[in-house]
């Protein structure tokens, strides 16, 4: 729960962190099944009155647009595909733009991802991360 609360605080200050450092890591909460990641994520969102920003599925392309509308972070729960994690991270590395639309806005917050270890293991098989 402490790490998730810290992730929410970091996401709330995303714009300031980007301004000062030029980068901001995306918080990924990972662990084994039935550990309580989802319940902790919902509790952390309720602390800031943001219960409506909990997504069990969302398209990768929609995430930067969602994060450019508000400074309250969304939680993307139980991401299973390593490719989806990669696409979200790349989109935020590129400040929310993917080159197909000039009118895309820079994100004002970052998503918090909850994953099981197996999803991160899939990234380990990609030679770019070796």
N, C-alpha and C positions, 0 to 999 in steps of 0.2 A: 504494500500500500504506500510506503514512503517513496519508493521510486516513482510510482504512478503520480503521486502528488507533485513530486519534483518535475516530472514531465509536463504536467499541466501548467505549472508556474513558468517553466521554460517556454512553452508554447504561447503563453499569454504575453511574454516579452520577446517574441520572435523578431519583430521589426527592430527593436533596439539592439538585439544580439547581432542581427544582420548588418546593421549600420556600423556597429563598433568593430566586429570581427570580420565581416564579409562572408561569413558562413554560419550555419546552425545545424547541428546534427539532428536527424529525425529520431525521436524516441521510439524504441521498439521494446515492448514488454514481452518477454518470451519465457517459456517454461513448459512443463509437462501438462498433459491433459488433467482437467479437474483440479487445478491449482488455485483457482479463484481470480484469474486475470480479468474475466468479464465483469464479475461482481465489483472488483476494486475499481475498474474503469468507470462503471456506472456511478459508484460512490464519489470518485474524484470529480466527475462531471457535475454531479449534484451539488458539490461544494461551491461551484461557481455559477449555479443556476442554469446549467447548459444541458439539461437532460435530453433535449431533442436532437443533439448532435452525436448520436450513437448509431453507427451503421454496421450491419452484419454483412452487407455486400454493397459495393459501389464501383463504378467504372473508374479505371485509373485516370482517364482524361478529365473526369469531373472533379477529382480531388483538388487540384490547384485552384480551380474556379470557385469551389466551395470555400476554400481557405482564404480567398481574396475578398469575400463578402463580409467577414467579421474577424475580430481578434480572439474569439472564443474557439478553442481547438475542438475538432471532431475526433472521435475515436473510431477507427476501422477495426472491427473485431474479428478475430480468428481468420486471418489471411492464410490461405493454405498453399498458394502457388508462389514459388520463388520468383517467377517472372513478374508477377504483379508487384511484389516488393521492389524489385529492380526498377520497374517503370515509374513507380511513385517516387523513389529516391532520385532517379534521373530527372524527373520533372521538377523537383524542388532544387536540384543542383542547377538547373537552367532557369531558376527563379520563376517557375510556373509556366514557362513558354515552351512550346514544342515546334515552333517554326511554321505552323500551318495557319496561324491567326495573329495578325498584328495587334488586334484589340484586346488580347488577353491581359489581365491585370496581374501584377506581382502579388504573391500571397502575403497576407498580413499575419498569418499564424501557420503552424504546421500540424499535420495530423499525428495522432498517437496510434501506433499500430500494436495490436496484440497478436502474437503468433505462437505456435507450438514449435518445439525444437526442430521437427522434421522439415518445416518450411525453410529454416535457416540452413539446414544441412544441404538443401537443394542448391543454395547459392555457393556452397563449398565445391560443388562439382563444376562450376563455371571457371574455365581457365583464367578469365580476366581478374578473378578475385584471389588467385593463388599467390 
